[in-house]
Amino acid sequence: MKEDVINKVLQEFVGSSQNIEGAALVTSDGLMISSYLPTNMDEDRVSAMSAALLSLSERAVEELEKGVPQQVTIKGDKGYIVITSAGEEAVLMAMADVKVKLGLLYMEIKNAAEKIKKAL
C-alpha cells in the first residue's frame, strides 16, 4: 500500500516538469526504496551516492555550526542534482536538466518529500 503511494508520488513529481529527469527515494544507509529514473541509471549507484552526499553535508553543516541540512544542490554543466530529507530514514534525490526553474524544482521536491513523509 505505502509502496504504491510512494511510487505515485515519484511518478507525479517527475511528471510535474519536462525538465525533471528522474527521482529516487533511498534509505539513509543507501538502499533503494523506490525510483523513477532513466533506464540507463544504475539504481544501486544512485542510492549509494545520494546517501553519501547527504551524510557528507550533515557532517559539513555540523562542523561549520549551521544547524541541520535542509537540502543539497549540485550544479553540473548538464543539470542539477537535488537531495533532501524525506523523513527520519529516507532521502529524496531528484535530477533535472539545465533548463529547470530552480524555484519550481525546490517547491516540487519539498511537496513530494512531505507526501512521502506522510506515507512512511
C-alpha positions as CSV (number, residue, x, y, z in Angstrom):
1,M,0.0,0.0,0.0
2,K,2.6,2.6,1.0
3,E,4.8,1.4,-1.8
4,D,2.0,2.3,-4.3
5,V,1.7,5.8,-2.7
6,I,5.5,6.4,-2.9
7,N,5.7,5.2,-6.5
8,K,2.8,7.5,-7.4
9,V,4.4,10.5,-5.7
10,L,7.7,9.9,-7.5
11,Q,5.9,9.5,-10.8
12,E,3.9,12.7,-10.3
13,F,7.0,14.6,-9.2
14,V,9.0,13.6,-12.3
15,G,5.9,14.3,-14.5
16,S,5.4,17.8,-13.0
17,S,8.0,19.3,-15.3
18,Q,9.6,18.1,-18.5
19,N,12.9,19.3,-17.1
20,I,12.9,16.8,-14.2
21,E,14.7,13.8,-15.4
22,G,14.3,11.3,-12.6
23,A,13.9,10.8,-8.8
24,A,14.8,8.2,-6.2
25,L,13.9,7.5,-2.6
26,V,16.6,5.8,-0.7
27,T,17.3,4.9,2.9
28,S,19.9,7.0,4.8
29,D,22.1,3.8,4.6
30,G,22.0,3.9,0.8
31,L,19.4,1.2,0.0
32,M,16.9,1.9,-2.8
33,I,13.3,2.2,-1.6
34,S,11.7,3.3,-4.9
35,S,12.8,5.1,-8.0
36,Y,11.6,6.7,-11.2
37,L,14.9,7.0,-13.1
38,P,16.0,7.0,-16.7
39,T,16.6,3.4,-17.9
40,N,20.4,3.9,-18.2
41,M,20.8,4.7,-14.5
42,D,22.2,2.2,-12.1
43,E,19.9,2.2,-9.1
44,D,22.5,0.9,-6.6
45,R,25.0,3.5,-7.6
46,V,22.4,6.3,-7.4
47,S,21.2,5.2,-4.0
48,A,24.7,4.9,-2.6
49,M,25.8,8.3,-3.9
50,S,22.6,10.0,-2.6
51,A,23.1,8.7,0.9
52,A,26.8,9.6,0.9
53,L,26.1,13.1,-0.3
54,L,23.6,13.7,2.5
55,S,25.9,12.2,5.1
56,L,28.7,14.4,4.0
57,S,26.5,17.5,4.0
58,E,25.4,16.6,7.6
59,R,29.0,16.5,8.7
60,A,29.9,19.8,7.0
61,V,26.9,21.6,8.4
62,E,27.6,20.3,11.9
63,E,31.3,21.2,11.7
64,L,30.5,24.7,10.4
65,E,27.8,25.1,13.1
66,K,25.0,25.8,10.6
67,G,22.3,23.5,12.1
68,V,20.7,20.7,10.3
69,P,21.0,20.4,6.5
70,Q,17.7,21.0,4.7
71,Q,18.9,20.3,1.1
72,V,21.9,19.6,-1.0
73,T,22.0,21.1,-4.5
74,I,24.8,20.2,-7.0
75,K,25.0,22.1,-10.3
76,G,26.8,20.4,-13.2
77,D,27.2,21.6,-16.7
78,K,24.4,19.3,-17.8
79,G,22.0,19.9,-15.0
80,Y,21.2,19.6,-11.3
81,I,21.0,17.0,-8.5
82,V,18.9,18.0,-5.5
83,I,18.9,15.9,-2.4
84,T,16.6,16.4,0.6
85,S,15.4,14.6,3.6
86,A,12.1,12.7,3.3
87,G,11.6,11.6,6.9
88,E,13.9,10.2,9.6
89,E,15.4,7.4,7.5
90,A,14.8,8.4,3.9
91,V,16.4,10.7,1.3
92,L,14.7,12.0,-1.8
93,M,17.0,12.7,-4.8
94,A,16.0,14.5,-8.0
95,M,17.8,15.1,-11.2
96,A,16.9,17.9,-13.6
97,D,18.3,19.4,-16.8
98,V,19.9,22.9,-17.0
99,K,16.7,24.5,-18.2
100,V,14.8,23.7,-15.0
101,K,13.4,26.6,-13.0
102,L,15.1,26.0,-9.6
103,G,12.4,27.7,-7.6
104,L,9.8,25.4,-9.1
105,L,12.1,22.4,-8.6
106,Y,12.6,23.3,-4.9
107,M,8.9,23.7,-4.4
108,E,8.0,20.4,-6.1
109,I,10.7,18.4,-4.3
110,K,9.5,19.9,-1.0
111,N,5.9,18.9,-1.7
112,A,7.0,15.4,-2.8
113,A,9.1,14.9,0.4
114,E,6.2,16.0,2.6
115,K,3.8,13.4,0.8
116,I,6.5,10.7,1.2
117,K,7.0,11.5,5.0
118,K,3.2,11.0,5.5
119,A,3.3,7.7,3.6
120,L,6.2,6.3,5.6
